[in-house]
Amino acid sequence: MTVQAQSSALRTVLRAPRISEMLAVWAQRRALYRLDDAALQDLGLTREAALREASRPFWDLPRRLHC
């Protein structure tokens, strides 16, 4: 493997989501699911939007975590 190929492979691995990030997102989605309507309103979210986000799989990360 050339140095350039190794460098490219390393960049790909470093951009891959980490398990710790996936678990953090999963925990945040569970917390979002448990919020009452008043808390959701404070955040500017509807119950439907919160349920939609909470139902996403743990590996479906927000774009900000995809480098």
N, C-alpha and C positions, 0 to 999 in steps of 0.2 A: 504494500500500500504506500502510495506516495505521501509526502508531507502535506500536500494540498488536500488529498482525499482524507487524511487523518484530521486535518483542521476542519474540513467540512462536516465530517462525522461528529466531531466534538461539539461543533456549534449546534448541530441537530439535537444531540443529547441534552445540551444545556438549555435548549428552548423547550424541551418536553416538560409537560406538567409533572410536578413532583407529587408523590403520594400524600405528603403532608399538606400540600395545597388542596388536593382533592378532599381530604378529610376535613379541612377547615371550611371549605365551601359546603360540604355536606352538613356540618354542624350549624352553620349559619342558616342554611335552608330549613333545618329542623326548628331552629329558634324562630324563624320567620313564620313557620306554620303555626306555632303556638301563640303568636301575638293575638291579642283581642282587637276588636274593631276600632277602639279608641286609639290604640298604639299604632295601628296601621294608618289611620287617618292622620296622625301626627307625622308619619313618614311620607304621607301623600300617596299611599297605595290603597288600592281596592282589595277586598277579600279575594276576588277572582285573580287579580295579578299576583297576589301573595301565594295563592294555591298553585298557580301555574309555575311560578318560580320554584316553589317548594317541591313540586313533583318532578323536576328535572333530575336526571341521574347524576350521581356524584362525579362522573367523568366528564360531564358536559359543563366545562368551566366558562366563566365570563371571558370575553375577549381580552380584558386587561391582564389576565394571567397567561395569555398566549403571547409570548415575546415575539 
